[in-house]
Structure formats: structure tokens, C-alpha cells
Amino acid sequence: MFDITILTDHRYINPPKIDWYVQQVLDEDCLLQEELEKKGLKVCRKDWADKDFQWEKTQYAIFRTTWDYFERFEEFFSWIEKTKHKTKFINSIDIINWNIDKYYLEELERKGVNIAPSIFIKKGDTKTLRQLFIETQWKEAVIKPTISGAARHTYRVNQNNITEYEEVFQNIVKEESMIFQQFLKNIIKQGEISLVLIGGKYTHAVKKIAKNGDFRVQDDHGGRVEEYIANEIEILFAEKAIKESPFSPIYARVDIVYDNNNQPSLSELELIEPELWFRNNIQAARELANEIKKQFF
């Protein structure tokens, strides 16, 4: 019987080749496992889709590096539905269900959390990109599914390339709900700031910067990550975003981009499987282990 299982995906269980990217994934999981074990907890690490593991043999399962589920949504949701009766999830199943669809941004905006100007488009809507640009009078926008990750189906569109992306947009919206969001110039000029919060309190931050010619800041799209010291305004903004959510997540990442009025705006509130950069701040892994021991054991 295990106290807690760290959830990863199949690529990071006995990987045949370890490059810099795989190594940092392994390091992140290892740092948390070590801190949990220091608390006297019995810990293992498993692929979330492992068909041989008996999930009732672990009290809790914590989502950490389950980064293949973006391409396996149906399988992932099915697994969650079956497994939630066998173990308890960290963060909780209620948090997962709320956070997995970016419609939560609309909810937080109603509670006073600034987000980029956005239009949420339901699956099956027949509105065109041209109509959306006419309606908003924006010069540039980003389109992306409301359920996504790792910049899947995320495109930068403008008046000049509407024709190029119209068919792409129409094909996606037939199957998925989408966001049409004003493009924020500061994603290129300043990057995206990611603040890590454990138990609702700020621990550390990084800044993610896109490679030249791109706007996607993820390192798997060529972006780079720098250590960053968040200022008081950014910390208060991140803590407000957590406070206004309907839950109290044990871990969270708040992604901020300064909007076109140079005000902090919430890009994403990552509560399921965010990268937390423990390798930049081992104390944060220690604090997460403390919170887990305090709240659940």
C-alpha cells in the first residue's frame, strides 16, 4: 500500500534516451518524491495510464508530469472517471473538472480578475474569423481550444492571414469549443510570468520567453525559461486569482501576461499538472510535501 503516487506519463518511465528535457522532468518528480519520503510517506511514481497498477493500492495520486494527456483527452477523462473511485486525486477531482476547460477564465473575469479580451465560442458555432474580427475591431488575435495544453491548436491570426486559418478554425470548432482572444503584444516584448503558489502562497517565479519569430513561450516550442523575482503587484494578482477560484488548490501556477494597457492579465490558472520548477527552488517542493502531510495524513 502506498501513501501517494506521483503521476507521470509513459515517456518518463524508464526512458530509453535521456536528453535535457527528459532529465528536467525526472528531476522535478524526484525532488518531490524525496521531500515526501522525508515526511515518512511511502511513495511511488507511475504512468497515469498504467493498466497493471492497482490504483486502490495508493491513498492519493498527485498529478505532476502527465503531459501526454493533451493528445489523449478521451482516454484521460475515462481513466479519471474510473480511477476516482479507487484513490483520491491531488489536486482534487472537482478542481480538475473546473480547471480543465478554459471557460474558468470567463468565471474569474466576472469576479474581477483581469484577462485578455476574449470571446468564447461554443462547439458547433458557425461564426467565421472574419466576422469575429469585424465584431471586435482587433488587429490581431489568438485562437485556441478551451480544452488544450502545450499550445495545441494555438494560432496567431490577423487580417492578412484570415483566409489561411479560416478552414483550420472551422474544422476545430466543429469538434471543440474555442477562444478568440486579443493578441497581447507583451507576450513577445516581455514574455509570460509564471508564479508558483503552494497552499495559496507565493513561493517563486519564472519568466518564459518565446524564440525569435514565435509567440509560444513553451520550451517544447523553442522558448526559454529564466528565473524571475515577482513584484508585489504580480504576487497580489496571483493570490487574488486563487482566492477568487471556487476551490483551494494545494498547488497552483498563475501565468501572467501584461495586457495591451500594460496591466497584469491572467493567461492561465494551471491547477492540474503545471510545471512548478522545483529545480529552481527546492524549498517549494519541501513546502508542497509539508502541505500534503498536513492536509491529508
C-alpha positions in Angstrom: 0.0 0.0 0.0 1.3 3.4 -1.0 0.6 6.7 0.7 0.9 8.7 -2.5 1.7 8.0 -6.2 3.3 10.7 -8.4 1.6 10.6 -11.8 3.7 11.0 -14.9 3.3 9.6 -18.4 4.8 6.7 -20.3 7.6 8.7 -21.9 9.2 9.3 -18.5 9.1 5.8 -17.1 12.5 4.2 -17.8 13.1 6.4 -20.9 15.5 4.8 -23.4 17.1 8.2 -24.1 17.6 11.0 -21.6 18.1 14.4 -23.1 18.0 17.8 -21.3 14.2 17.9 -21.4 13.6 14.4 -20.1 16.2 15.0 -17.4 14.4 18.0 -16.1 11.1 16.1 -16.0 12.8 13.3 -14.0 14.5 15.9 -11.7 11.2 17.6 -10.9 9.5 14.3 -10.0 12.5 13.1 -8.0 12.7 16.3 -5.9 9.1 16.0 -4.9 9.4 12.3 -4.2 12.4 12.8 -1.9 10.6 15.5 0.1 7.5 13.3 0.5 9.7 10.4 1.6 11.4 12.6 4.2 7.9 13.1 5.7 7.8 9.3 6.2 5.4 8.7 3.4 5.6 5.6 1.1 5.8 7.0 -2.4 5.9 5.5 -5.9 5.8 7.0 -9.4 3.6 5.7 -12.2 2.4 6.4 -15.7 -1.2 7.5 -15.2 -2.3 5.1 -18.0 -0.5 2.1 -16.4 -3.0 -0.7 -16.8 -1.2 -3.1 -14.4 -1.1 -0.8 -11.4 -3.8 -1.3 -8.8 -4.9 2.2 -8.1 -6.8 1.2 -5.0 -3.4 0.4 -3.5 -2.5 4.1 -3.2 -4.3 6.5 -0.9 -3.6 9.5 -3.1 -2.3 10.3 -6.6 -0.8 13.6 -7.4 -0.7 14.9 -11.0 2.8 16.1 -11.9 4.2 15.3 -15.4 1.1 13.7 -17.2 1.9 15.7 -20.3 0.7 13.3 -22.9 -3.0 13.7 -22.0 -3.3 16.7 -24.3 -3.4 14.3 -27.2 -5.4 11.6 -25.3 -8.3 13.5 -23.8 -11.0 10.9 -24.1 -8.8 8.2 -22.7 -7.6 10.5 -19.9 -11.2 11.5 -18.9 -12.3 7.9 -19.0 -9.3 6.9 -16.7 -10.2 9.7 -14.3 -13.8 8.6 -14.0 -12.8 5.0 -13.3 -9.9 5.8 -11.0 -11.6 8.4 -8.8 -13.5 5.6 -7.1 -10.2 3.8 -6.2 -8.0 6.7 -5.0 -8.1 10.4 -4.2 -6.5 13.0 -6.5 -4.3 15.9 -5.7 -5.4 18.5 -6.8 -9.0 17.2 -6.3 -11.3 15.8 -8.9 -13.5 18.9 -8.5 -10.6 21.2 -9.2 -9.6 19.1 -12.3 -13.1 19.3 -13.7 -13.3 23.0 -13.2 -9.8 23.8 -14.4 -9.5 21.6 -17.5 -11.8 23.9 -19.6 -10.7 27.5 -20.1 -14.2 28.7 -19.6 -13.0 29.2 -16.0 -11.3 32.4 -17.3 -14.7 33.8 -18.0 -15.8 33.0 -14.5 -12.8 34.6 -12.9 -13.2 37.7 -15.1 -16.7 38.2 -13.7 -15.1 38.1 -10.2 -12.7 40.9 -11.1 -9.7 39.1 -12.3 -8.3 40.8 -15.4 -7.9 38.5 -18.5 -7.1 39.4 -22.1 -10.2 40.5 -24.0 -11.8 37.2 -25.1 -14.8 35.7 -26.9 -15.7 32.1 -26.0 -17.1 30.2 -29.0 -19.2 27.1 -28.3 -18.6 23.8 -30.2 -20.6 23.9 -33.4 -20.8 27.7 -33.7 -20.8 28.8 -37.4 -19.3 32.2 -36.8 -16.2 32.9 -39.0 -12.9 34.5 -38.1 -13.7 37.4 -40.4 -17.0 38.0 -38.5 -15.1 37.9 -35.2 -12.5 40.5 -36.4 -15.3 42.8 -37.7 -17.2 42.4 -34.4 -14.1 43.2 -32.2 -12.2 45.5 -34.5 -9.0 43.8 -33.2 -5.9 43.9 -35.5 -4.6 40.6 -34.2 -5.9 37.6 -32.2 -5.0 34.2 -30.9 -7.3 31.2 -31.4 -7.1 28.1 -29.2 -9.4 25.3 -27.9 -10.8 25.8 -24.4 -9.5 22.3 -23.5 -5.9 22.2 -24.5 -2.3 22.3 -23.4 1.3 22.8 -24.7 -0.1 25.3 -27.2 -2.0 22.6 -29.1 -4.0 24.2 -31.9 -2.9 27.7 -30.9 -2.6 30.1 -33.7 -1.8 33.8 -34.2 -4.2 35.3 -36.7 -4.7 38.7 -38.2 -6.5 40.5 -41.1 -3.8 39.3 -43.6 -3.9 35.6 -42.8 -7.6 35.1 -42.1 -8.0 33.1 -45.3 -5.1 30.8 -44.3 -6.6 30.0 -40.9 -10.4 30.1 -41.6 -10.6 26.5 -42.6 -8.4 25.4 -39.7 -10.7 27.4 -37.3 -13.9 26.0 -38.8 -12.6 22.4 -38.6 -11.6 22.7 -34.9 -14.8 24.4 -33.8 -16.8 21.6 -35.3 -15.2 19.4 -32.6 -14.2 21.7 -29.8 -15.1 24.9 -28.1 -12.6 27.7 -28.8 -11.4 31.1 -27.5 -10.9 34.1 -29.8 -8.6 36.3 -27.8 -7.0 39.7 -28.4 -3.3 39.3 -29.1 -1.2 40.7 -26.3 2.0 42.4 -27.7 3.8 42.0 -24.4 3.9 38.2 -24.8 6.7 39.0 -27.3 8.1 42.1 -25.6 8.1 40.9 -22.0 7.2 37.2 -22.1 4.9 35.3 -19.7 5.5 35.3 -16.0 4.6 32.1 -14.1 4.2 32.3 -10.3 4.1 29.2 -8.3 1.8 29.1 -5.2 1.7 26.3 -2.6 -1.2 26.4 -0.2 -2.3 29.7 -1.8 1.0 31.4 -1.0 3.7 32.5 -3.5 7.0 30.6 -3.4 8.9 31.6 -6.6 8.5 32.5 -10.2 10.0 32.2 -13.7 9.7 34.1 -16.9 9.1 32.3 -20.2 10.2 33.9 -23.4 9.4 32.8 -26.9 12.1 32.3 -29.5 12.5 34.9 -32.2 9.6 34.8 -34.7 7.3 32.9 -32.4 4.8 33.9 -29.6 4.5 30.5 -27.9 6.7 30.5 -24.8 6.7 26.8 -24.0 10.2 25.3 -24.1 9.0 22.5 -26.4 8.3 25.2 -28.9 11.8 26.7 -28.6 11.0 29.1 -25.8 13.4 29.7 -22.9 12.9 30.0 -19.1 14.6 32.5 -16.8 14.4 32.8 -13.1 12.3 35.8 -12.1 11.5 37.7 -8.9 7.9 38.6 -8.9 6.9 42.1 -7.7 4.3 42.8 -5.1 1.6 43.7 -7.7 2.2 40.4 -9.5 2.1 38.4 -6.3 -1.1 40.0 -5.1 -2.7 39.4 -8.6 -1.8 35.7 -8.4 -3.1 35.3 -4.9 -6.3 37.1 -5.9 -6.8 34.7 -8.8 -6.5 31.7 -6.5 -8.8 33.4 -3.9 -11.5 34.0 -6.5 -11.5 30.4 -7.7 -14.2 28.2 -6.2 -11.5 25.9 -4.7 -8.4 26.0 -2.5 -5.8 24.1 -4.6 -2.8 22.7 -2.7 -0.5 23.7 -5.6 -1.1 26.2 -8.4 0.7 28.1 -11.1 -0.6 31.5 -12.2 0.5 32.6 -15.6 0.5 36.4 -16.2 0.9 38.4 -19.4 0.8 42.2 -19.3 -2.1 43.2 -21.5 -2.2 46.0 -24.1 -2.9 48.5 -21.4 0.2 47.2 -19.5 -1.8 45.7 -16.7 -1.3 42.2 -15.4 -3.7 39.8 -17.0 -4.4 36.1 -16.3 -3.2 34.0 -19.1 -3.8 30.6 -17.4 -4.5 29.3 -14.0 -2.8 25.9 -14.0 -4.2 23.6 -11.3 -3.9 20.1 -12.8 -0.3 19.3 -13.9 1.7 22.5 -14.1 5.4 22.5 -14.3 6.5 24.0 -11.0 10.3 24.4 -11.4 11.2 22.8 -8.2 14.8 22.7 -9.6 14.9 26.5 -9.2 13.5 26.4 -5.7 13.8 23.2 -3.7 12.1 24.9 -0.8 8.8 24.9 -2.8 9.0 21.1 -3.1 9.5 20.9 0.6 6.5 23.2 1.2 4.3 21.1 -1.0 5.3 18.0 0.9 4.5 19.8 4.1 1.1 20.8 2.8 0.3 17.2 1.7 1.4 15.8 5.0 -0.6 18.4 7.0 -3.8 18.2 4.9 -4.0 14.5 4.1 -2.1 12.5 6.7 
